[in-house]
Amino acid sequence: MMCDARLFAPQTAELSRDHAVQVACITGADSIAALADAVLASAPPRFALAGLSMGGIVAMEVAGRAPDRVTRLAL
């Protein structure tokens, strides 16, 4: 199962026409909190966020940690 940037390739291509799109890597950390920290470290000051499966869990953690930065959330 391709649960990485390839999964969102069609959406990324379409959204990139009008918006800056970034797909976070959510591997290489030992906790959801650490993954959320990594996402926040690489994200712009304000951003919309989408996540699926474990990415959704990370997205909820990000939104909980920085609600002032997350403008929209899609799970």
CYANA upper distance limits for C-alpha pairs under 8 A (distance plus 0.5 A):
  2 MET  CA      6 ARG  CA      7.04
  2 MET  CA      7 LEU  CA      6.58
  3 CYS  CA      7 LEU  CA      6.44
  4 ASP  CA      8 PHE  CA      8.19
  4 ASP  CA     25 CYS  CA      8.22
  5 ALA  CA      9 ALA  CA      6.84
  5 ALA  CA     23 VAL  CA      6.71
  8 PHE  CA     12 THR  CA      6.37
  9 ALA  CA     13 ALA  CA      6.53
 10 PRO  CA     14 GLU  CA      6.79
 11 GLN  CA     15 LEU  CA      6.43
 12 THR  CA     16 SER  CA      6.28
 12 THR  CA     21 VAL  CA      6.98
 13 ALA  CA     17 ARG  CA      7.45
 15 LEU  CA     19 HIS  CA      6.34
 15 LEU  CA     20 ALA  CA      8.31
 15 LEU  CA     21 VAL  CA      7.46
 16 SER  CA     20 ALA  CA      6.26
 16 SER  CA     21 VAL  CA      6.18
 24 ALA  CA     39 VAL  CA      6.77
 25 CYS  CA     39 VAL  CA      8.45
 26 ILE  CA     35 LEU  CA      6.39
 26 ILE  CA     39 VAL  CA      8.36
 26 ILE  CA     55 GLY  CA      7.69
 27 THR  CA     35 LEU  CA      7.92
 29 ALA  CA     34 ALA  CA      6.38
 29 ALA  CA     35 LEU  CA      6.37
 30 ASP  CA     34 ALA  CA      7.22
 30 ASP  CA     35 LEU  CA      8.36
 31 SER  CA     35 LEU  CA      6.88
 32 ILE  CA     36 ALA  CA      6.62
 32 ILE  CA     57 ILE  CA      8.02
 32 ILE  CA     58 VAL  CA      6.36
 32 ILE  CA     61 GLU  CA      7.82
 33 ALA  CA     37 ASP  CA      6.69
 33 ALA  CA     58 VAL  CA      8.14
 33 ALA  CA     61 GLU  CA      7.37
 34 ALA  CA     38 ALA  CA      6.78
 35 LEU  CA     39 VAL  CA      6.77
 35 LEU  CA     58 VAL  CA      7.18
 36 ALA  CA     40 LEU  CA      6.65
 36 ALA  CA     58 VAL  CA      6.18
 36 ALA  CA     59 ALA  CA      7.78
 36 ALA  CA     61 GLU  CA      6.61
 36 ALA  CA     62 VAL  CA      5.62
 37 ASP  CA     41 ALA  CA      6.58
 37 ASP  CA     62 VAL  CA      8.01
 38 ALA  CA     42 SER  CA      6.97
 39 VAL  CA     43 ALA  CA      6.51
 39 VAL  CA     62 VAL  CA      7.97
 40 LEU  CA     44 PRO  CA      8.44
 40 LEU  CA     62 VAL  CA      7.43
 43 ALA  CA     47 PHE  CA      7.78
 45 PRO  CA     69 ARG  CA      6.43
 46 ARG  CA     68 ASP  CA      8.10
 46 ARG  CA     69 ARG  CA      4.81
 46 ARG  CA     70 VAL  CA      6.29
 46 ARG  CA     71 THR  CA      6.97
 47 PHE  CA     69 ARG  CA      6.74
 47 PHE  CA     70 VAL  CA      5.71
 47 PHE  CA     71 THR  CA      6.11
 47 PHE  CA     72 ARG  CA      7.78
 48 ALA  CA     70 VAL  CA      6.13
 48 ALA  CA     71 THR  CA      5.60
 48 ALA  CA     72 ARG  CA      5.01
 48 ALA  CA     73 LEU  CA      6.55
 49 LEU  CA     59 ALA  CA      7.17
 49 LEU  CA     70 VAL  CA      7.21
 49 LEU  CA     71 THR  CA      8.23
 49 LEU  CA     72 ARG  CA      6.52
 49 LEU  CA     73 LEU  CA      5.42
 49 LEU  CA     74 ALA  CA      6.79
 50 ALA  CA     55 GLY  CA      8.31
 50 ALA  CA     56 GLY  CA      7.49
 50 ALA  CA     59 ALA  CA      7.19
 50 ALA  CA     73 LEU  CA      6.20
 50 ALA  CA     74 ALA  CA      4.98
 50 ALA  CA     75 LEU  CA      6.26
 51 GLY  CA     55 GLY  CA      4.89
 51 GLY  CA     56 GLY  CA      4.40
 51 GLY  CA     57 ILE  CA      7.93
 51 GLY  CA     58 VAL  CA      7.92
 51 GLY  CA     59 ALA  CA      6.23
 51 GLY  CA     74 ALA  CA      6.98
 51 GLY  CA     75 LEU  CA      5.71
 52 LEU  CA     56 GLY  CA      4.97
 52 LEU  CA     57 ILE  CA      8.29
 52 LEU  CA     75 LEU  CA      6.40
 53 SER  CA     57 ILE  CA      7.22
 54 MET  CA     58 VAL  CA      6.78
 55 GLY  CA     59 ALA  CA      6.45
 56 GLY  CA     60 MET  CA      6.66
 56 GLY  CA     75 LEU  CA      6.01
 57 ILE  CA     61 GLU  CA      6.86
 58 VAL  CA     62 VAL  CA      6.64
 59 ALA  CA     63 ALA  CA      6.60
 59 ALA  CA     73 LEU  CA      8.17
 59 ALA  CA     75 LEU  CA      8.34
 60 MET  CA     64 GLY  CA      6.55
 61 GLU  CA     65 ARG  CA      6.61
 62 VAL  CA     66 ALA  CA      6.50
 62 VAL  CA     67 PRO  CA      8.27
 63 ALA  CA     67 PRO  CA      5.44
 63 ALA  CA     69 ARG  CA      8.30
 63 ALA  CA     70 VAL  CA      6.44
 63 ALA  CA     73 LEU  CA      8.25
 66 ALA  CA     70 VAL  CA      7.14
 67 PRO  CA     71 THR  CA      8.37
